[in-house]
């Protein structure tokens, strides 16, 4: 596993103790991680297919994320390409309530306006 892969019990961004939820949020907050998980939740894919599905992200970023997600035991490589492990599938399923909440949040916030505050 790469030295920079977030791991429960090891200090991560925002948590010196490396609490499991903070390690998970560190990993999930990395650029392209959620997109890779989403794409593989739809169907396994080889490297080039996954890169295509992810709007042609750079191969170096994809390689790094694959290494991190493999090290975190969320995906694996088999005959069909990369696929989510059971742990990875469980993670994607556990995000459903957050997706529902974010939809409600978007509705309450109303349409985004250009040049608004923030």
C-alpha positions as CSV (number, residue, x, y, z in Angstrom):
1,X,0.0,0.0,0.0
2,X,1.3,3.5,-0.8
3,X,2.6,5.5,2.1
4,X,0.0,8.2,1.4
5,X,-3.1,6.0,1.4
6,X,-5.4,7.0,4.3
7,X,-5.7,4.2,6.8
8,X,-7.7,4.0,10.1
9,X,-5.5,4.5,13.1
10,X,-2.9,6.6,11.2
11,X,-2.9,10.4,11.3
12,X,-4.8,11.9,8.3
13,X,-5.9,15.4,7.2
14,X,-8.1,16.7,10.0
15,X,-7.3,13.9,12.5
16,X,-4.1,13.2,14.4
17,X,-5.7,10.1,15.8
18,X,-6.7,8.7,12.3
19,X,-10.2,8.0,13.4
20,X,-11.7,5.6,10.9
21,X,-14.4,8.1,9.7
22,X,-11.7,10.8,9.2
23,X,-9.4,8.4,7.3
24,X,-12.4,7.5,5.0
25,X,-13.3,11.2,4.4
26,X,-9.6,11.9,3.6
27,X,-9.6,9.1,1.0
28,X,-13.0,9.9,-0.4
29,X,-12.2,13.6,-0.7
30,X,-9.3,13.1,-3.1
31,X,-9.8,14.2,-6.6
32,X,-11.6,11.6,-8.8
33,X,-12.0,9.0,-6.0
34,X,-15.8,9.3,-5.9
35,X,-16.0,9.2,-9.7
36,X,-13.9,6.0,-9.9
37,X,-16.0,4.4,-7.2
38,X,-19.2,5.4,-9.0
39,X,-18.0,4.2,-12.4
40,X,-17.0,0.8,-11.0
41,X,-20.3,0.5,-9.1
42,X,-21.9,0.5,-12.6
43,X,-19.6,-2.1,-14.2
44,X,-16.0,-3.4,-14.0
45,X,-13.6,-1.7,-16.3
46,X,-10.0,-2.0,-17.5
47,X,-7.6,0.9,-17.1
48,X,-8.3,2.5,-20.5
49,X,-12.1,2.1,-20.2
50,X,-12.1,3.5,-16.7
51,X,-10.0,6.5,-17.9
52,X,-12.4,7.1,-20.8
53,X,-15.4,6.9,-18.5
54,X,-13.8,9.4,-16.2
55,X,-13.5,12.0,-18.9
56,X,-10.0,11.0,-19.8
57,X,-8.4,11.9,-16.5
58,X,-4.6,11.7,-16.7
59,X,-3.2,8.2,-16.5
60,X,-0.9,9.2,-13.6
61,X,-3.8,10.4,-11.4
62,X,-5.8,7.3,-12.3
63,X,-2.9,5.1,-11.4
64,X,-2.4,6.8,-8.1
65,X,-6.1,6.5,-7.2
66,X,-6.3,2.9,-8.3
67,X,-3.3,2.2,-6.1
68,X,-4.9,4.0,-3.1
69,X,-8.3,2.3,-3.6
70,X,-6.7,-1.1,-4.0
71,X,-4.6,-0.5,-0.9
72,X,-7.8,0.5,1.0
73,X,-9.3,-2.8,-0.2
74,X,-12.1,-1.0,-2.0
75,X,-11.3,-2.3,-5.5
76,X,-9.4,-5.2,-7.0
77,X,-8.2,-6.3,-10.4
78,X,-9.5,-9.5,-12.0
79,X,-10.2,-10.9,-15.4
80,X,-12.9,-8.3,-16.2
81,X,-10.7,-5.4,-15.1
82,X,-11.0,-3.4,-12.0
83,X,-14.1,-4.0,-9.9
84,X,-15.3,-3.0,-6.4
85,X,-14.7,-5.4,-3.6
86,X,-17.5,-6.2,-1.2
87,X,-16.2,-3.5,1.0
88,X,-16.2,-1.0,-1.9
89,X,-19.8,-2.0,-2.8
90,X,-20.8,-1.6,0.8
91,X,-19.3,1.9,0.8
92,X,-21.2,3.0,-2.4
93,X,-24.4,1.7,-0.9
94,X,-23.8,3.5,2.4
95,X,-23.5,6.8,0.4
96,X,-27.2,6.6,-0.7
97,X,-28.5,8.5,2.3
98,X,-25.9,11.3,1.6
99,X,-27.1,11.5,-2.0
100,X,-30.7,11.8,-0.9
101,X,-29.8,14.5,1.7
102,X,-27.8,16.4,-0.9
103,X,-30.8,16.4,-3.2
104,X,-32.9,17.9,-0.5
105,X,-30.2,20.4,0.3
106,X,-30.1,21.5,-3.4
107,X,-33.8,21.9,-3.4
108,X,-33.8,24.1,-0.3
109,X,-30.9,26.2,-1.6
110,X,-32.8,26.9,-4.8
111,X,-31.3,27.5,-8.2
112,X,-27.6,28.6,-8.3
113,X,-27.1,32.1,-9.6
114,X,-24.0,33.4,-11.2
115,X,-22.2,36.1,-9.2
116,X,-24.0,35.2,-6.0
117,X,-22.3,35.4,-2.6
118,X,-19.4,33.1,-2.0
